[in-house]
Amino acid sequence: MSAPAVSIKGRAFGDHLLLALVILLSIVMIAPVLWVIGLSLKDNAELMADPNSVFHAPYTLKNYINTVGTSSVFIWVRNSIIVSGGLTLGTLILSSLAGYGFARLNFPGRDVLFVIVLFGLAVPEQAVLVARHQIFSVLKFHNTYQGLILPGLSAPFGVFLMTQYFKAIPKELDEAAMLDNAGRFRIFWKVLLPLTLPAQATLGIFTFLGAWNDYFWPLISATKKDMFTLTVGMASTQTNFAQSEGIGFLMAQAVFAGAPILIFYLFFQKYIVTAVSGAAVK
C-alpha cells in the first residue's frame, strides 16, 4: 500500500474518531436537559412510586399547567424582562461609550483609570453587598426596578471587551471621517459603532443571560411579591426545599424559567460566532 493511501486512511480514521468524540460529548451535555424535561412531564405521585417511570409513558402537562397557574408568574416574567432588558441596554450603552473613550481618546490618567476599571473584575459582589444595601436603603431603591438594574451597570468586562474591539478597528477610518468634518460623536455613532455590532451582540447575550438567571441580589433587594423576578418568584413557591414530593413540579419550573433564555440564545448565536471568528482573524 502506498504512503499517500495510508495517509488518507489515517486522516479518515482521525476524522471519524473526532466525530465520535463530538457526538459522545454532545450526548453527555444534552442528557441532563432531556432528564429535566422528562421529569417535568411526569406526575409527582408516579415519580414517588417509581423514579424510573421517567423513561416510559404516560406523560402529562399537569406540572406546566400548575406552574403557569401560579397567580403571579406572569408578573415575575414581566419583571425579569424589564430588569434583564434594562440592564442589557444600559450595559451596552455605557460599555460602548467607555470603550470608545479608552481606545480612541487621549486624556490624563487614561491608562490608570482603565486599570482601576479592570480591578473591578477581581472584586466579588459579596464584598460590596453590605455597603450597597445600606446605600440603596437610604435612597429607597429597594423593591424598585432601578434598585434591581443599577448594580449590574458596573460592568468591567463589558468595558474591557469594547475597548479591545475599538482598538482593533483601524484609526484610518477616524482620520477619513475627520477629513469630512465629522465630530467625535458622529465618528463614534456613524462609523465605529456599527462595526462593533458582533461584540455588542456577544456582550448583550451574556449580560441578558446573567441578569435573567441572577438570584442573589434580587433576593435581597426585592422583598415584595410583585417585585420578584422569575428566579426569586419560582423559588418562593417551593414550600419543601428538598422537593421529595414535587420533583416534577420543580423541573417544570426550571424548564419554564430557562426556555426564554434558550430561545434568546438560539436567535443571537450567529453573532457570537461572528465575534469569535472576527477576533481570530484580527
C-alpha positions as CSV (number, residue, x, y, z in Angstrom):
1,M,0.0,0.0,0.0
2,S,1.4,3.4,-1.0
3,A,2.2,6.1,1.5
4,P,-0.4,8.5,0.3
5,A,-3.1,5.9,0.6
6,V,-2.0,5.2,4.2
7,S,-2.0,8.9,4.9
8,I,-5.5,9.3,3.6
9,K,-6.8,6.3,5.6
10,G,-5.1,7.7,8.7
11,R,-6.8,11.1,8.3
12,A,-10.2,9.4,7.7
13,F,-9.8,7.4,10.9
14,G,-8.9,10.6,12.8
15,D,-11.9,12.4,11.4
16,H,-14.2,9.5,12.4
17,L,-12.7,9.4,15.8
18,L,-13.1,13.1,16.3
19,L,-16.7,12.9,15.1
20,A,-17.4,10.1,17.6
21,L,-16.0,12.1,20.4
22,V,-18.1,15.1,19.5
23,I,-21.2,13.0,19.4
24,L,-20.4,11.5,22.7
25,L,-19.7,14.9,24.3
26,S,-23.0,16.2,22.8
27,I,-24.9,13.3,24.4
28,V,-23.2,13.9,27.8
29,M,-24.1,17.6,27.6
30,I,-27.7,17.2,26.5
31,A,-28.6,14.2,28.7
32,P,-29.2,16.3,31.8
33,V,-31.5,18.6,29.8
34,L,-33.5,15.7,28.5
35,W,-33.7,14.3,32.0
36,V,-35.1,17.6,33.4
37,I,-37.7,17.7,30.6
38,G,-38.6,14.1,31.2
39,L,-39.1,14.7,34.9
40,S,-41.2,17.8,34.2
41,L,-43.6,15.7,32.2
42,K,-44.3,13.1,34.8
43,D,-46.8,13.1,37.6
44,N,-45.3,13.7,41.0
45,A,-47.1,10.8,42.6
46,E,-45.9,8.5,39.9
47,L,-42.3,9.6,40.3
48,M,-42.5,9.0,44.1
49,A,-43.8,5.4,43.4
50,D,-41.3,4.6,40.6
51,P,-38.4,7.0,39.8
52,N,-37.7,5.1,36.6
53,S,-41.1,5.9,35.3
54,V,-39.5,8.9,33.5
55,F,-38.4,6.5,30.8
56,H,-41.9,5.5,29.7
57,A,-45.4,6.9,29.2
58,P,-47.8,8.2,30.3
59,Y,-46.6,11.8,30.3
60,T,-48.6,14.9,31.4
61,L,-48.5,18.7,31.2
62,K,-50.0,19.0,34.7
63,N,-46.8,20.4,36.2
64,Y,-46.6,23.1,33.5
65,I,-50.3,24.0,34.0
66,N,-49.7,24.3,37.7
67,T,-46.6,26.5,37.1
68,V,-48.4,28.8,34.7
69,G,-51.4,28.8,37.0
70,T,-49.4,30.5,39.8
71,S,-51.2,33.8,40.2
72,S,-48.0,36.0,39.9
73,V,-45.9,34.0,37.4
74,F,-46.5,36.4,34.5
75,I,-45.8,39.4,36.8
76,W,-42.5,37.8,37.6
77,V,-41.8,37.2,33.9
78,R,-42.5,40.8,33.2
79,N,-40.2,41.9,36.0
80,S,-37.4,39.7,34.6
81,I,-37.9,41.1,31.1
82,I,-37.8,44.7,32.3
83,V,-34.7,44.1,34.6
84,S,-32.8,42.0,32.1
85,G,-33.6,44.2,29.2
86,G,-32.9,47.5,31.0
87,L,-29.6,46.1,32.4
88,T,-28.6,44.8,29.0
89,L,-29.4,48.1,27.2
90,G,-27.7,50.2,29.9
91,T,-24.6,48.0,29.9
92,L,-24.2,48.2,26.1
93,I,-24.6,52.0,26.1
94,L,-22.1,52.6,28.9
95,S,-19.6,50.0,27.8
96,S,-19.6,51.2,24.2
97,L,-19.0,54.8,25.3
98,A,-16.3,53.9,27.8
99,G,-14.7,51.5,25.4
100,Y,-14.5,54.2,22.7
101,G,-13.1,56.7,25.2
102,F,-10.3,54.4,26.4
103,A,-9.5,53.2,22.8
104,R,-9.6,56.5,20.9
105,L,-9.3,59.5,23.3
106,N,-6.1,60.7,24.9
107,F,-6.7,62.2,28.3
108,P,-4.7,62.5,31.6
109,G,-4.8,59.3,33.7
110,R,-6.5,57.2,31.0
111,D,-4.3,54.1,31.5
112,V,-4.5,54.4,35.3
113,L,-8.3,54.7,35.1
114,F,-8.5,51.7,32.8
115,V,-6.5,49.6,35.2
116,I,-8.8,50.7,38.0
117,V,-11.8,49.6,35.9
118,L,-10.2,46.2,35.4
119,F,-9.7,45.8,39.1
120,G,-13.5,45.6,39.3
121,L,-13.2,42.1,37.8
122,A,-11.4,41.0,40.9
123,V,-13.9,42.4,43.4
124,P,-16.6,39.8,44.3
125,E,-20.2,41.0,44.6
126,Q,-20.3,39.8,48.2
127,A,-17.5,42.3,49.2
128,V,-19.7,45.3,48.4
129,L,-23.1,43.8,49.4
130,V,-23.5,45.5,52.8
131,A,-22.4,48.9,51.5
132,R,-24.7,48.6,48.5
133,H,-27.6,47.5,50.6
134,Q,-27.2,50.5,53.0
135,I,-26.9,53.0,50.2
136,F,-30.0,51.6,48.4
137,S,-31.9,51.7,51.7
138,V,-31.1,55.3,52.2
139,L,-32.1,56.1,48.6
140,K,-35.2,53.9,48.9
141,F,-34.3,51.9,45.9
142,H,-35.3,48.5,47.3
143,N,-38.4,47.0,45.7
144,T,-37.9,49.2,42.6
145,Y,-36.7,48.5,39.1
146,Q,-33.8,50.9,39.4
147,G,-32.7,49.0,42.5
148,L,-32.5,45.8,40.6
149,I,-30.9,47.3,37.5
150,L,-28.3,49.8,38.7
151,P,-25.9,47.4,40.4
152,G,-25.4,45.5,37.2
153,L,-24.5,48.6,35.2
154,S,-20.9,48.5,36.6
155,A,-19.6,46.0,34.0
156,P,-15.8,46.0,33.9
157,F,-15.8,43.0,31.5
158,G,-18.0,45.0,29.1
159,V,-15.7,48.0,29.2
160,F,-12.7,45.8,28.6
161,L,-14.4,43.9,25.7
162,M,-15.5,47.1,23.9
163,T,-12.1,48.8,24.4
164,Q,-10.3,45.9,22.8
165,Y,-12.7,45.8,19.9
166,F,-12.5,49.5,19.3
167,K,-8.6,49.3,19.4
168,A,-8.8,46.6,16.7
169,I,-10.5,49.0,14.3
170,P,-8.0,50.9,12.1
171,K,-7.6,54.5,13.0
172,E,-7.6,55.5,9.4
173,L,-11.4,55.3,9.5
174,D,-11.4,58.1,12.1
175,E,-9.0,60.2,10.1
176,A,-11.0,59.8,6.9
177,A,-14.2,60.8,8.8
178,M,-12.4,63.9,10.2
179,L,-11.5,65.0,6.7
180,D,-15.2,65.1,6.1
181,N,-15.6,67.4,9.1
182,A,-17.2,64.7,11.3
183,G,-17.0,65.3,15.0
184,R,-16.1,62.8,17.7
185,F,-19.6,61.7,18.4
186,R,-20.5,61.4,14.8
187,I,-17.4,59.2,14.2
188,F,-18.4,57.1,17.1
189,W,-22.1,56.8,16.2
190,K,-22.0,56.6,12.4
191,V,-18.6,55.0,11.6
192,L,-17.2,52.9,14.5
193,L,-20.3,51.7,16.5
194,P,-21.8,49.8,13.5
195,L,-18.5,47.9,13.2
196,T,-18.8,46.7,16.8
197,L,-22.2,45.0,16.5
198,P,-20.8,41.5,16.8
199,A,-19.1,42.4,20.1
200,Q,-22.2,44.2,21.3
201,A,-24.3,41.1,20.5
202,T,-21.9,38.9,22.4
203,L,-21.9,41.3,25.4
204,G,-25.6,41.7,25.2
205,I,-26.3,38.0,25.2
206,F,-24.1,37.3,28.2
207,T,-25.4,40.3,30.1
208,F,-29.0,39.3,29.5
209,L,-28.3,35.7,30.5
210,G,-26.6,36.8,33.7
211,A,-29.4,39.2,34.6
212,W,-32.2,36.7,33.8
213,N,-30.6,34.0,36.0
214,D,-29.5,36.3,38.8
215,Y,-30.9,35.2,42.1
216,F,-28.6,36.7,44.8
217,W,-29.3,40.4,44.5
218,P,-33.0,40.2,43.6
219,L,-33.5,38.0,46.6
220,I,-32.1,40.8,48.9
221,S,-33.5,43.9,47.1
222,A,-36.9,42.6,46.2
223,T,-38.9,41.7,49.3
224,K,-42.4,42.4,47.8
225,K,-44.0,39.6,45.9
226,D,-45.0,41.9,43.0
227,M,-41.3,42.9,42.5
228,F,-39.9,39.4,42.4
229,T,-38.0,38.3,39.3
230,L,-38.8,34.9,37.9
231,T,-35.9,33.1,39.7
232,V,-36.9,34.5,43.1
233,G,-40.6,34.0,42.4
234,M,-40.2,30.4,41.4
235,A,-38.1,29.7,44.5
236,S,-40.8,31.3,46.7
237,T,-43.3,28.7,45.6
238,Q,-41.2,25.8,46.9
239,T,-42.6,25.0,50.3
240,N,-40.5,21.9,50.5
241,F,-36.9,22.7,49.6
242,A,-35.9,19.1,49.4
243,Q,-38.7,18.7,46.8
244,S,-39.0,15.0,47.6
245,E,-42.7,15.2,46.8
246,G,-42.7,17.7,44.0
247,I,-39.7,17.0,41.8
248,G,-41.8,17.1,38.6
249,F,-43.2,20.5,39.5
250,L,-39.7,21.7,40.3
251,M,-38.4,20.5,36.9
252,A,-41.3,22.2,35.1
253,Q,-40.4,25.5,36.8
254,A,-36.8,25.0,35.7
255,V,-37.8,24.4,32.1
256,F,-40.3,27.4,32.2
257,A,-37.6,29.7,33.6
258,G,-34.9,28.6,31.2
259,A,-36.9,28.4,27.9
260,P,-36.8,32.2,27.2
261,I,-33.0,32.2,27.6
262,L,-32.7,29.3,25.2
263,I,-34.8,31.0,22.6
264,F,-32.9,34.2,23.1
265,Y,-29.5,32.4,22.7
266,L,-30.6,30.5,19.6
267,F,-31.8,33.7,17.9
268,F,-28.5,35.5,18.5
269,Q,-25.9,32.7,18.5
270,K,-24.7,33.7,15.0
271,Y,-23.4,37.0,16.3
272,I,-21.3,35.1,18.9
273,V,-19.7,33.0,16.1
274,T,-19.1,36.2,14.1
275,A,-17.5,37.9,17.0
276,V,-15.2,35.0,17.9
277,S,-14.2,34.3,14.2
278,G,-13.6,38.1,13.7
279,A,-11.4,38.3,16.7
280,A,-9.4,35.2,15.5
281,V,-8.9,36.8,12.1
282,K,-7.7,40.0,13.6
